[in-house]
Amino acid sequence: MTTLTIQQNRIAQYWALTKPRVTQLAVFCAVIGMFLATPGLPDWRLLIAATVGIWLLAGAAFAINCLVEREIDSRMARTARRPMARGEITVVQTLAFSGVIGGAGMWVLYNLVNPLTMWLTFATFVGYAVIYTIILKPATPQNIVIGGLSGAMPPALGWAAIANDVTMQAWILVLIIFVWTPPHFWALALYRRDDYAKSGLPMLPITHGMEFTRFHVWLYTIILVATSLLPYAVRMSGLMYLISASVLGLIFLWYAWRIWRHYDDLLARKAFAYSIIYLSLLFAALLIDHYLPY
């Protein structure tokens, strides 16, 4: 193996520590928050700096998550190939990597955006990497509900970056992601229940059973669809968003109903995949609607 190949593999391993697909969705929601925070187009310099800073701190939080859960990840088929689970990166290397990119993210946000965004993003880092990963996740089956706030924060971070404030509209966006998280994650936990049983984590299908979890997917999806209509109710968005949210929500409800009443693993897998599409399209609809000439 050549030196170049070794270096490329090492870069790929560090990149994997940041959970890039999850980070991309979080940053996407933050960017939508930036656009919605102003009636026109946001300052492109703030937009770029905030995106970079939030991405770096999110990546740092996920690296800590991989570090803390390395033994758990090694017991689960879904996560066994992560670099920390395979022992390809050491604890010291992961801590150094997280410290460097997290520190860089804080510097960017504080100096090139504003202190409010830096502190909110740092609080989100602590909420995910420490409160959720270390304290809540191994302690309670409601971990994803209680700890979901940290994962729901990106729109507020983006909003703060442009407006230097977090208004009621920004918190509505946070609320949507907060309510979206349980049905999204429990759909995954349902069809990965054997993995989670091996992990030792108190996930809802393991502690309370499949039927209980399936019902709660249905229940939280109803709450999610109602919550997704709030932007229209407070006149934050218009008719185009209302139609989009309604159609997307009806599809999610169909998946959730079938999970509750006619469950199979393939359906749960499809529901999990759709939940990601749902959130992406919902926030895209908010963005498009924001610039329509009503």
C-alpha positions as CSV (number, residue, x, y, z in Angstrom):
1,M,0.0,0.0,0.0
2,T,1.5,3.4,-1.1
3,T,1.9,6.3,1.3
4,L,-0.8,8.2,-0.7
5,T,-3.3,5.4,-0.3
6,I,-2.6,5.2,3.4
7,Q,-3.2,9.0,3.7
8,Q,-6.4,8.7,1.7
9,N,-7.6,5.9,3.9
10,R,-6.8,8.0,7.0
11,I,-8.7,11.0,5.7
12,A,-11.7,8.8,4.9
13,Q,-11.6,7.4,8.5
14,Y,-11.6,10.9,10.0
15,W,-14.4,11.9,7.6
16,A,-16.5,8.9,8.7
17,L,-16.1,10.0,12.3
18,T,-18.2,13.1,11.5
19,K,-21.1,11.0,10.3
20,P,-21.3,13.1,7.1
21,R,-24.8,12.1,6.0
22,V,-26.3,13.1,9.3
23,T,-24.2,16.2,9.4
24,Q,-25.4,17.2,5.9
25,L,-29.1,17.0,6.9
26,A,-28.4,19.1,10.0
27,V,-26.5,21.7,8.1
28,F,-29.1,21.8,5.4
29,C,-31.8,22.6,8.1
30,A,-29.4,25.3,9.5
31,V,-29.0,26.9,6.0
32,I,-32.8,26.9,5.6
33,G,-33.0,28.8,8.9
34,M,-30.5,31.3,7.5
35,F,-32.6,32.1,4.5
36,L,-35.9,32.3,6.5
37,A,-34.4,34.7,9.0
38,T,-34.4,37.5,6.5
39,P,-37.0,38.8,3.9
40,G,-34.3,39.0,1.2
41,L,-31.2,37.0,0.6
42,P,-28.8,36.5,3.6
43,D,-25.3,38.1,3.5
44,W,-23.3,35.5,1.6
45,R,-20.3,36.0,3.9
46,L,-22.3,35.2,7.0
47,L,-24.0,32.3,5.1
48,I,-20.7,30.7,4.2
49,A,-19.0,31.3,7.6
50,A,-22.0,30.1,9.6
51,T,-22.3,27.0,7.4
52,V,-18.6,26.1,7.9
53,G,-18.7,26.8,11.6
54,I,-21.9,24.8,12.3
55,W,-20.6,21.9,10.1
56,L,-17.3,21.8,12.0
57,L,-18.9,21.8,15.4
58,A,-21.5,19.2,14.3
59,G,-18.7,17.0,13.0
60,A,-16.9,17.4,16.3
61,A,-20.0,16.3,18.3
62,F,-20.4,13.2,16.1
63,A,-16.7,12.3,16.5
64,I,-17.2,12.3,20.3
65,N,-20.3,10.2,19.9
66,C,-18.3,7.6,17.9
67,L,-15.7,7.7,20.7
68,V,-18.1,7.2,23.5
69,E,-20.1,4.5,21.7
70,R,-17.2,2.6,20.1
71,E,-17.8,-0.6,22.1
72,I,-21.6,-0.5,21.5
73,D,-21.0,0.2,17.8
74,S,-18.7,-2.8,17.5
75,R,-21.6,-5.1,18.6
76,M,-24.1,-3.7,16.0
77,A,-24.0,-4.7,12.3
78,R,-25.1,-1.2,11.3
79,T,-22.2,0.5,13.0
80,A,-19.5,-2.1,13.2
81,R,-17.6,-0.7,10.3
82,R,-17.1,2.7,11.9
83,P,-13.4,3.6,12.4
84,M,-13.6,3.7,16.2
85,A,-15.5,0.5,16.4
86,R,-12.8,-1.2,14.3
87,G,-10.0,0.3,16.3
88,E,-8.6,2.1,13.2
89,I,-8.4,5.4,15.1
90,T,-7.3,5.8,18.7
91,V,-9.0,7.6,21.5
92,V,-6.3,10.3,21.6
93,Q,-6.5,10.8,17.8
94,T,-10.3,11.2,18.0
95,L,-10.2,13.6,20.9
96,A,-7.5,15.7,19.1
97,F,-9.5,15.6,15.9
98,S,-12.7,16.6,17.6
99,G,-10.9,19.4,19.6
100,V,-9.3,20.8,16.5
101,I,-12.4,21.0,14.3
102,G,-14.6,21.9,17.2
103,G,-12.3,24.7,18.2
104,A,-12.0,25.9,14.6
105,G,-15.8,25.9,14.3
106,M,-16.1,28.0,17.5
107,W,-13.5,30.5,16.2
108,V,-15.3,30.9,12.9
109,L,-18.7,31.4,14.5
110,Y,-17.4,33.8,17.2
111,N,-15.2,36.0,14.9
112,L,-16.9,35.8,11.5
113,V,-20.6,35.4,12.5
114,N,-21.6,36.4,16.1
115,P,-21.1,35.2,19.7
116,L,-24.8,34.2,20.0
117,T,-24.5,31.6,17.2
118,M,-21.2,30.3,18.7
119,W,-22.6,29.8,22.2
120,L,-25.9,28.2,20.9
121,T,-23.9,25.9,18.7
122,F,-21.5,25.0,21.5
123,A,-24.5,24.3,23.8
124,T,-25.9,22.0,21.1
125,F,-22.5,20.3,21.0
126,V,-22.6,19.7,24.7
127,G,-26.3,18.6,24.5
128,Y,-25.5,16.0,21.9
129,A,-22.0,14.8,22.8
130,V,-22.4,14.8,26.6
131,I,-26.1,15.0,27.8
132,Y,-27.5,12.8,25.1
133,T,-24.7,10.4,24.3
134,I,-23.1,9.9,27.7
135,I,-26.1,10.5,30.1
136,L,-29.4,9.9,28.5
137,K,-28.9,7.3,25.8
138,P,-27.7,4.5,28.1
139,A,-30.1,5.5,30.9
140,T,-33.7,5.7,29.5
141,P,-35.7,4.5,26.5
142,Q,-37.0,8.1,26.2
143,N,-33.4,9.1,25.3
144,I,-34.3,10.1,21.7
145,V,-37.3,12.2,22.9
146,I,-35.5,14.1,25.7
147,G,-32.2,14.3,23.9
148,G,-33.9,15.2,20.6
149,L,-33.7,18.9,21.4
150,S,-29.9,19.1,20.6
151,G,-30.5,17.4,17.2
152,A,-33.4,19.8,16.5
153,M,-31.4,23.0,17.0
154,P,-29.8,23.6,13.6
155,P,-32.6,25.9,12.3
156,A,-32.2,28.1,15.3
157,L,-28.4,28.2,14.8
158,G,-28.9,29.3,11.2
159,W,-31.5,31.9,12.2
160,A,-29.2,33.3,14.9
161,A,-26.3,33.6,12.4
162,I,-28.2,35.9,10.2
163,A,-30.6,37.7,12.6
164,N,-28.4,37.7,15.7
165,D,-31.6,36.6,17.5
166,V,-33.8,33.5,17.8
167,T,-37.4,34.4,17.3
168,M,-40.6,32.5,17.7
169,Q,-40.5,31.4,14.0
170,A,-37.1,29.8,14.5
171,W,-38.4,27.9,17.5
172,I,-41.2,26.5,15.4
173,L,-38.7,25.0,13.1
174,V,-36.9,23.5,16.0
175,L,-40.1,22.1,17.3
176,I,-40.8,20.4,14.0
177,I,-37.5,18.6,14.0
178,F,-37.9,17.8,17.7
179,V,-41.3,16.1,17.1
180,W,-40.0,14.4,13.9
181,T,-37.1,12.7,15.7
182,P,-39.0,10.0,17.6
183,P,-40.9,8.5,14.7
184,H,-37.8,8.8,12.5
185,F,-35.5,7.0,15.0
186,W,-38.0,4.5,16.3
187,A,-38.7,3.3,12.8
188,L,-35.0,2.5,12.6
189,A,-35.0,0.9,16.0
190,L,-37.9,-1.4,15.1
191,Y,-36.2,-3.1,12.2
192,R,-32.8,-3.0,13.9
193,R,-34.2,-4.3,17.2
194,D,-31.8,-7.3,17.2
195,D,-28.8,-5.0,16.9
196,Y,-30.1,-2.8,19.7
197,A,-30.7,-5.9,21.9
198,K,-27.0,-6.8,21.4
199,S,-25.9,-3.2,22.1
200,G,-27.3,-3.1,25.6
201,L,-28.9,0.3,25.0
202,P,-32.5,0.7,26.5
203,M,-34.2,1.4,23.2
204,L,-38.0,1.5,23.2
205,P,-38.6,-1.8,21.2
206,I,-36.4,-3.6,23.7
207,T,-37.7,-2.2,26.9
208,H,-41.4,-1.7,26.1
209,G,-41.9,-4.1,23.2
210,M,-42.7,-3.8,19.5
211,E,-46.4,-3.0,19.8
212,F,-45.8,-0.2,22.2
213,T,-43.2,1.3,19.9
214,R,-45.3,0.9,16.8
215,F,-48.2,2.8,18.5
216,H,-45.9,5.6,19.5
217,V,-44.6,5.9,16.0
218,W,-48.2,6.5,14.9
219,L,-48.9,8.8,17.8
220,Y,-45.8,11.0,17.3
221,T,-46.4,11.1,13.5
222,I,-49.9,12.6,14.1
223,I,-48.3,15.2,16.4
224,L,-45.6,15.9,13.8
225,V,-48.1,16.5,11.0
226,A,-50.1,18.9,13.2
227,T,-46.8,20.7,14.2
228,S,-45.7,21.0,10.6
229,L,-48.8,23.2,9.9
230,L,-47.7,25.8,12.5
231,P,-45.7,27.9,10.0
232,Y,-48.8,28.4,8.0
233,A,-50.9,29.0,11.1
234,V,-48.6,31.9,12.3
235,R,-48.4,33.3,8.7
236,M,-44.7,32.4,8.5
237,S,-45.5,30.6,5.2
238,G,-48.2,30.5,2.6
239,L,-50.4,28.2,0.6
240,M,-47.7,26.4,-1.3
241,Y,-46.1,25.3,2.0
242,L,-49.5,24.3,3.4
243,I,-50.2,22.0,0.4
244,S,-46.7,20.6,0.5
245,A,-46.7,19.9,4.3
246,S,-50.2,18.3,4.0
247,V,-49.2,15.9,1.2
248,L,-45.9,15.0,2.8
249,G,-47.6,14.5,6.1
250,L,-50.3,12.3,4.7
251,I,-47.6,10.0,3.2
252,F,-45.9,9.9,6.6
253,L,-49.2,9.1,8.3
254,W,-49.8,6.2,5.8
255,Y,-46.4,4.7,6.7
256,A,-47.0,5.2,10.5
257,W,-50.5,3.7,10.3
258,R,-49.2,0.6,8.5
259,I,-46.3,0.3,11.0
260,W,-48.8,0.3,13.8
261,R,-51.4,-2.0,12.3
262,H,-49.6,-4.1,9.6
263,Y,-46.0,-4.1,10.6
264,D,-43.1,-5.8,8.8
265,D,-39.4,-4.9,8.8
266,L,-39.3,-3.8,5.2
267,L,-42.1,-1.3,5.9
268,A,-40.2,0.1,8.8
269,R,-37.0,0.4,6.7
270,K,-39.0,2.3,4.0
271,A,-40.6,4.5,6.6
272,F,-37.2,5.4,8.0
273,A,-35.9,6.3,4.6
274,Y,-39.0,8.3,3.8
275,S,-38.7,10.2,7.1
276,I,-35.4,11.7,5.9
277,I,-36.9,12.6,2.5
278,Y,-39.9,14.1,4.4
279,L,-37.8,16.5,6.5
280,S,-35.7,17.5,3.5
281,L,-38.7,18.3,1.3
282,L,-40.6,20.0,4.1
283,F,-37.7,22.4,4.7
284,A,-37.2,22.9,1.0
285,A,-40.9,23.8,0.7
286,L,-40.4,26.4,3.5
287,L,-37.5,27.9,1.5
288,I,-39.4,28.0,-1.8
289,D,-42.5,29.4,-0.2
290,H,-40.5,32.1,1.5
291,Y,-39.6,33.7,-1.8
292,L,-43.0,33.3,-3.6
293,P,-44.7,36.7,-4.4
294,Y,-47.9,36.2,-2.3
